[in-house]
Amino acid sequence: MINFSKNHGFVMLEALLATGLVIIFLGGLGTLFTLNINGSARVHQFEQAQAVAESGLQALRTLAFDDLTVKDPAHLVFSSPNWTIVDGSETIGDFTRTVSISEVQRDGDCNVVASGGTVDPDSKMVSSEVTWSDLAGREHTTTLSGLMTRWNDPQGDCFMPAAANNLIFHIETTLWYGGKQLRELYLENGGSDPFTISHMTFTWDNSANIQQIFMDSNKLWSSSGPGTPSGLQPSGTRLDITDATINPGEIFDMNKTQFDSAMSATTLTLTIEFTDGSIFVSDPFIPSYSGSGTGTLTCFTSSDLNFYIPFKTSTSGDYPTMGTTPDSVTVRTSSPTSSGYLNIGASFSGISSDILDPIIYLTFSDLDLHTITFTSGTRKATGAEAFILKDGAGLTLASLGTSHPDTGSFTWSQALSTDLFSSSPVSFTLRFSTLIQLIKGTYYTLSNSAEAVTGIQICGTVP
């Protein structure tokens, strides 16, 4: 028999101990929870303070250098459309912000130094400081600073004359050739030292995209390279071009800046950045749409082609080594599919690199861009053809598969990039392929028939 009265004290003690441990555990959780909330709040406050400080620094950067009067402390006041600086601080929510402008000292090598140098009349240090109190009443401060310089009109010895000051921008004879190419824009180096252009930014007032930029015979930027970003670009895109150096007294012709749609009566500006950090921004200008800028629609022709598209790998390859004689294949249950291809070269000579809106035209005879079903008794097979147009480097320009609506004999056209015509002759590869599949039965034998591509030509507007 168990004696309950003797164990009663021990049970009460165990219950008290358990209750105490629970209280201690819950108290620890509460402390951790409170610490977590406080930590999150501090992080959020710091992020807000950084944003307030950053907005102050960016506002300071909008000021003209001549308006940067030494002040500390001060705060910003916005009076449309400009910021001004007045004495004192400002309160923004839970934060207090001050800004300061101070002189900059440089040593004999024009390096910025904290002391012992000479005050640079062309440099100012601008700072934005934010203070605040956290939930525990502790004070915090964050400061962002930046250097502002008068590079475009230096008064001291540390800034050589900027390249942007030596650029002479000639827009007197600019015109739209063919409606899409900006011509006769000239850049002249009027200084005594070479300068190098590293970036260009065109802006215009319609939805067209820029395709490429030439200076004399050098391609500085194109949607397919060189330069970045790649692809067609809208107004205002900063283009990292192939660096272009202009020596003293040289005049370079920006003889072809290509857009993808009509630009008649369009207003342009051009921002040019140099490797010395200086920037030139042109006044808005409107090129003429008269004179020789219209061009003539001209077509260039290549020879007609007659061939057979191979049905199997062993007879596939490049024309005319392959594809000049009929081919056949037997598909079986052990190998129910067979495919073949034929590469045919097409070349065009004498096409000007100034061609506008080039389009290639091809007329196909008996190209079956749909699935054809063949039957013989209870046996059944299918066949389909496809076409790919490649440039001289082997890159695919366009393709036609079974989703293409035209079959049999039809004329097909494809717009081409003007980048393809930077040299002559211009070469393309016409790639034809077939796919044969056994659908029913133990085997099926198929033979191909002669096909043709005629009317091969490239048409576009040329001088």
Summary of the structure (lengths in Angstrom):
residues: 463
radius of gyration: 37.2
end to end distance: 118.9
largest distance: 122.5
contacts: 1360
relative contact order: 0.10
helix: 16%
strand: 50%
